[in-house]
Amino acid sequence: MSIPKPTAAELELLQALWPLGPSTAKQVHEAMLADKPDLAYGTVLRLMQIMHGKGILTRDESQRSHVYAPAQAQDALQTNLIKDLMQRAFAGSAKALVQAALRSGISKKERAEIEKLLKEEDK
């Protein structure tokens, strides 16, 4: 069984959870408050429960406060999302995907970093 693609809200939560590592809903809520000061704890908890039900998060119930962790590593999930996007929006063409990304306006610094990565791949 494959893990379903996360929604936009679920991705936002994952962005907060990945750097934290396994965390309680309270810890994730506190991390997300910097960008969303009006975000309610109950909203975060409910979303994490839904994500656990979908298989996006794992949950350790051995302690009083449940500890959640992503079911997939960040790079693995991002790779799967890009592959899906490439198939659906760019007819499987990595070249078309990269061209669209470049047209979307990346900084000179990011462009230089991408060029460096491509040169390293050629070695």
DATA-V387183 format. One record per pair of residues at least 24 apart in sequence whose ideal C-beta (glycine too) atoms are under 7 Angstrom apart, sorted by the first residue. I is the first residue (numbers start at 1). GAP is how many residues later the second one is. D is the distance in whole Angstrom. If there is no record, write none. Layout:
i=I gap=GAP d=D
i=I gap=GAP d=D
This chain:
i=3 gap=52 d=5
i=3 gap=53 d=6
i=3 gap=68 d=6
i=3 gap=69 d=6
i=4 gap=50 d=5
i=4 gap=51 d=7
i=4 gap=52 d=7
i=5 gap=76 d=7
i=5 gap=79 d=7
i=6 gap=50 d=6
i=9 gap=38 d=6
i=10 gap=37 d=7
i=10 gap=41 d=6
i=10 gap=46 d=6
i=13 gap=34 d=6
i=13 gap=35 d=7
i=14 gap=56 d=6
i=17 gap=53 d=6
i=18 gap=52 d=6
i=18 gap=56 d=5
i=22 gap=38 d=7
i=22 gap=45 d=5
i=22 gap=46 d=7
i=22 gap=47 d=4
i=23 gap=44 d=7
i=23 gap=45 d=6
i=24 gap=41 d=5
i=24 gap=42 d=7
i=24 gap=43 d=6
i=25 gap=43 d=7
